[in-house]
Amino acid sequence: MVTIKVDNLINFVSEVLVDTPSLAVVDGKFGYGQTVTPVAVRLGIEKCKKAGLAAVALRNSGHLGRVGDWAEMAAAEGLVSIHFVTAAGSLLVAPYGGVEKRLSTAPYCVGIPRQGQDPIVLDFATSVVAEGKCLVASRGGKKLPIGALVDADGTLSEDPHVLYGPYTPDGPRDHTAGTGAIRAFGDHKGIARRRAHRHRCDVVGPALRQWNDGVLHRPQGDRHQQFLRWRDHPLHRFHPRHQADRGHGVRAGSGRSGAEDPRRSHQERHPLA
């Protein structure tokens, strides 16, 4: 158990559920993300320095703030770090080929230290724009890129009303009130990468917790897969499939048709392969 105090105003306890030489799962107990996250990152830094590699999952945390801060924290210790972030219930993004909110903006971040120079930090949402950019645009700031949003009828838009619905200049913004969504980046390849991102977040933490039992716990990842597949809109054409699924189908089809199977041919040519 780790107790954190900030200016004697915040006092909460986070719990390390898994603690091995190179793995950890930290339960933030729904504390402030910007006070919980440093605990997890410091733990990962300590383990990486001792073991050479570390994986840490943080769950039940408030908003983390700028993810690049945590990459810079690791880079200051001379370590490369990769960060996958998701937010349960934060539905803002339509998958490729879809029009309904099914995903969070799922930030991705990498930090690479450089001797005598600032680190290289990649920190971005895996949607065309972050939701914060939509908020800024809705308040009269920089406009969104053309086609950053998609409305319920499939029309591409850059109007924040598509995401937020009706609002006044100084009023609140509610992303559940709009009829549309932010578009995912990268088309079909982007959504495949995002799915892998989400499954890492959903599977790794529970799997690490059950690591000693040798059990891979996947219910959350499986539920998310079904959520993406579920379609109730005539324009929601996206039917996600793993590339491995597609490859298996191709190999099965080639076997039935008598077409050459490259794997078998390779093994025949190279008996030791």
Secondary structure, 3 states (H helix, E strand, C coil): CEEEEECCCEEEEEEEEEECCCEEEEEEEEECHHHHHHHHHHHHHHHHHHHCCCEEEEEEECCCCCCHHHHHHHHCCCCCEEEECCCCCCCCEECCCCCCCCECCCCEEEEEEECCEEEEEEEECCECCCHHHHHHHHCCCCCCCCCCEECCCCCEECCCHHHHCCCCCCCCCCCCCCCCEEEECCHHHHHHHHHHHHHHHHHHHHHHHCHHHCCCCCHHHHHHHHHHHCCCCCCCCCCCCCHHHHHHHHHHHHHHHCCCCHHHHHHHHCCCC
